Amino acid sequence: MGEQSTGGGAVAVPLSPVRPPEAGPLEQRELRALDIVRRLGTIGALLLALGSLGAGAAPVLNPVQDIPVLRLFARIPTVSLAICFAGMGMLVVGWLLLGRFARPGRARLATRAQLTRTLVMWLTPLMFIPPLFSRDVYSYLAQSEIVHRGMDPYSLGPAQALGVADPLTSGVSNMWRETPAPYGPLFLKLGSWISAVVGDNIVAGVLLQRALALAGVALIIWALPRLAQRFGVEPATALWLGAANPLVLFHLVAGAHNEALGIGLMVAGLELGIRRLPVRVAGDTAPPLARGEVLFIVLGAAVITLGAAVKINAIIAVGFFGVMIARRWHGRITDLLRAAALVTGVFAAVMVAVCLGTGLGFGWVGALGTPGLVRSWISPTAELANLGGVLGIALGLGNHTNALVSILQLAGTALAGLITAKFLWDSFRWRYRPIIGLGVSLGAFMMLHVAMQPWWLLWAVIPLAAAAGTSRFRVAASVASVALAFLAAPPGSTFDGRSFVVPQAYLAAALVVAVAMVVVWRRAPLLLKRDPQPVA
């Protein structure tokens, strides 16, 4: 099904289903060290959960205020923030140490089951806490209630549809109270069912919205190691980098972002779609269709489409899935056209069925630009526009930042489109694995958007974790994940403009993490020693 290029030309590399070299089980001392890592991460998750009671994005009418002992955290937001940062630090350090046991090339590796159990231990304390790092989940609740009441979420914002005094509107960030929903009809329909069950019970609504996110995380955990095994990547490595990533824990679980469901459906669709595709290398003869092959192709395309009906980003996977199919058949232009017709037909049929079946129609297409109303300081496109605006003022030309944002957003989208087209063609010509092209293309669209957020990186990291087996990529993805993990602080308080609070909280957290590392070093010294095993 694929090949990768090298500096001297194309070299055939079978992609599916290829088993990586077998590694042995961990030794007893390594198992003890793994247990220490698990405990470190679990304590970090518990600290993050406790800190969220005072530093999280609690509802306006915070039920924690009525709970003895726990309400103390809501009254000491600075301390709660420090506790959150300490928990974040322990989880990130635990994740990096866990990577030691999931590094390809070692004679002994953690198993898929050991990685999954570790991930479950870390995410369990985050399942029942107030939202962290973002208030988007309250927008989900308000927009879902609009659907439940029979109104159009793609033309009305929460303030217009529900009223400013509605408790669901009060939880929405001011910037989103009068904007339409940018989410797909499937997600809002699922949300309307949640609204029908919980009414205006915001706590129950948050927990059920997080359950949707957890369903997406479960799909990622299910699909990722299977895809990795097909593409010759160690399943444990893919699970570590993609599913146990701090951005998943912080934003998909604690933040309850609907990216979890969108990404989960996307990778699950890819796994189902290529399940019956045979091993192919460039230039060999395509075997006859296997039994059930077309059925699984259609099923995979349908599931990917459901992902796009949650978050439109998943639509990029439809194109690369078509390339996979074309390469499986005979790799000719006619095969590419046939595959494109097949996946496009399935996409159109499923999307029309979802839009009409939910009763929401196609208004969501016109609302896809809503996120671009806010500029993110970590977006290269937005920062370039800001720089242009500053230079315009300095040169006496006036402040043209808003105009530059529109121009650069259009240019960024066009550039990402060109990158996607290049990788589609190069993947079809066997120069790259299509799933690598998918990850790079999604990364381009995310990074070149003016509203780029830390958790958006997961659209690129998760598919790449399944197929990019080089140590260079793992190092780059790890550095980016760690850096972005600390860029979004829990938004539970503005601290009345006291800018010194956050640095003090970071300092206190750093001291706690340093003490934890001393304990880890004394209990399991091998964790902080250089790994003598060869690295792939």
Secondary structure, 3 states (H helix, E strand, C coil): CCEEEECCEEEECCCCCECCCCCECCCHHHHHHHHHHHHHHHHHHHHHHHHHHHHCCCCCCCHHHHCCCCHHHHHCHHHHHHHHHHHHHHHHHHHHHHHHHHCCCCCECCCHHHHHHHHHHHHHHHCCCCCCCCCHHHHHHHHHHHHHCCCCCCCCCHHHHHCCCCHHHHCCCHHHCCCCCCCCHHHHHHHHHHHHHHCCCHHHHHHHHHHHHHHHHHHHHHHHHHHHHHECCCHHHHHHHHHCCHHHHHHHHHCCCCHHHHHHHHHHHHHHHCCCCCCCCCCCCCCCCCCCHHHHHHHHHHHHHHHHCCCHHHHHHHHHHHHHHHHHHCCCHHHHHHHHHHHHHHHHHHHHHHHHHHCCCCHHHHHCCHHHHCCCCCCHHHHHHHHHHHHHHHCCCCCCHHHHHHHHHHHHHHHHHHHHHHHHHHHHCCCCCHHHHHHHHHHHHHHCCCCCCHHHHHHHHHHHHCCCCCHHHHHHHHHHHHHHHCCCCCCCCCHHHCCCHHHHHHHHHHHHHHHHHHHHHHHCHHHHCCCCCCCC
